[in-house]
């Protein structure tokens, strides 16, 4: 009877309308570079307070789902990740759009965003208490080992020259050290500038390297600037993927969903890491790894399945232990608390009614996301038909607004231009920027947890090896690097 009552409320026209509003607004925020799901939830959090608890929860879930999935739109069409979670979608989604397959790329992104979300919802419903218990065993030693393993992605994404990839990754790591150091608060490389105390904002880095770099390069080429946009055929059979392709990608889909789910459960890592890890895993397991980055559906599927599976994963520690697994989850925690919901081990006993409401809201929001983004597909791809001399200035303005909106700091606007010029220089030197992004994102996590671990062990490195979970990730990292080196040697011999 209780469950029937919940369904009657959450499936009422008013609640369904609120959820739809949340999804649409989330998609808009996710698709505009610089804006994010976090910003959408923060801005609409006060509105949720004025609603009934179940309606307020539905609004927040809709914003969360829409915000994460919306990032694929600009990632494919503009080669700009709308959210950090969509970084790896750019790698293959962008090239697909360049050759006139933007509709297919977005269609596949939408479908696998939905699948990733549903898989994570199933995990949230049935196995969340057990998964949350496992995460309690993770300490700074395990988190550092995970970060070190994740950094091995640099080797697999270095292109033809591993040395250039390593240089790019090390440069990203070096710039991540700018600002106040974790734990001891020591000032590093800020050159007495107050703007550099917190380092460079990740949004500014992403916008600069992915968007501003391309805008500068296109603007420098008058012939390319004068080109008319490409009119893309957007009428697709289903979501742009055949049944044969779907079956072929099943293992990739499930592997990526599990990676996204696992990364989501671990607090503080985020969707960008899960997307990059799943992309790297798909490339390493592929029979044609050299095609990754040229515009194949494997990379898009890996990225979008993983980053949407992270949503449900991040809610598992939030609901079962009160520990937010991401920034958005932290904001949602505040919203749940104000509505009288206390996350923790006893949430099913004390707030079981609202747990069912959260599950149902997530299901409805995922369905809405699928419908809204698919219905808007023909409008999304029309962006590619806008002449570049009109589109690029608009994109540049949106980039500047997005960078400023993140921290209300003009310095972030100047940062996007600086990183844009850095991207141009790296491309002129034939150095790929992907390892730079990976190094920048992961180095902070690696440094902080290394420091914490060494404080706990009083400088002893043995716990990294003697703790089973930590040792497992270190072993996998070594195996990953060895396999990549062997693959590169084999490819050089084949081309010799």
C-alpha positions, 0 to 999 in steps of 0.5 A: 500500500505504501509503495502504491501511494508513492507511485501515485504521488510521483506519477501524478501530473504535477510531479511528472511535470516537475521531473520533466522541467528538471531534465530539460534544465539539466540538459541545457546546463550540461550542453553549455560549456562551463555550466554543469549539473552541479550548477543546475542543482545549486540554482534550483535547490531553493525551488525544491524547498518550496515543493512537497518532499517527493516533488522536490526530490524528483526535481533534483534527480531530473536535474542530475540526470539531465545535467550529466547526459547533456554534456554529450551534445556539445562534446559531439557538435562543438568538440567541447565537453559540456561537463567534465564527464564528457571529456572522452566523448569528444575523442570519437564523437568530434571526428564522427561529427566532422565526417557528417555523422553527428546525428549518429554520434548523438543518437548513440550517446543518448541511448547508452547514457540511458542504458548506463543510467538504468544499469546504475539504478538497478545496482542502486536498488539491489546491491547498494548496501553491499557495495557501500560496505566494500568502500569502507575498506578503502583508505588513502593507500587504495585511493593513491593506487587507483590514481596511479593506475588511472595515470597509466592511461597516459601511455595508451593515449599518447598516439604514435609517440609515447615520449610526446604523450608523457611530456604532455601528461607531465606538463598537465601534472605540473600545472595541477600543482599550482596553488595551495598544496593539500594537507599542509597548505604550502603556497606553490608556483603562485608568483604572489598572485591571489588568483593562483592560490586555488590553481587553475579551474578545471572548467577553464582548462577544458574549455581552453584546450578543447574549444579555444584552441580549435577556434583559434586554429579555425580563425587563423585559416581564412578559407576554413573560416569562410566554409559553410556549415555542414548540413547533416542528415539527421534521420536515423534508424532508431538511435543510429546503431544496428542490432548487429553493432549493439550485440558487438558492443555488449561487452564494451557496454557492460565493462564501461557500466561497471567501471562507471559504477565502481568509480561513482561509488568511490567518493571524490573521483568523479565522472571524468575519471570513469569516462577516461578509464572506460575509454582506455579499457575499451581501447586496450581490449579492442582488436583495432585500438589504432582506430580510437580517436578517429571516430568510431562508436566504441569510444562514444559508447564507453564514455557515455555508458560509464559517465551515466553509470557514475550517477547511480554509483555516486548515490550509493555511498550518499544514501547508505552512508551519508558520504557524497560520491561527487560534487553534485551528490554533496549538493543533493545531500543538503537537499535531502537533509532539508526535506527531512531525509537522513542518509545512512545505514538506517535510511531504509528503516527511517526513510524507506518511503523516500527511498522508493521515491528516489528510485522511481524518480531516477527511472522517470528522469532517465526515460525523460532524458531519452525522449527529450534528447532524441526529440531534440536531435534534429535541432541539435545537429542543425547547429552544424549548418550554421556558417563558422564565421557566425557560429565560432564567435557565439561559441567563444562568448559562451566559453567566456560566460561559462568560465566566468560563471564557474567561479565568478572570476575574470581570471578564469576567462583569461585562463581559457585564452591562455590554455587555448594558446597552449593547446595551439602550441602543443598541436604545432609540436604534434603533442596530443593534449589528451594526456595533459588533461588526464595528468591535470585531473588525476595528479591532485587525487594522487598527491593528496592521497599519497600525502595522507597515506605517508602521514598515516604510515609515518613515511613507510611505503610497505602498506601500499604493497601489503594492503591487498586492494592497494597491491592489486591496483598497483599490479594492474597498473604495472601490467597495463604499462607492460602491455602498452609497451609490448603493443607499441613494439609490435606495431613498430615492427609491423610498420617497419 
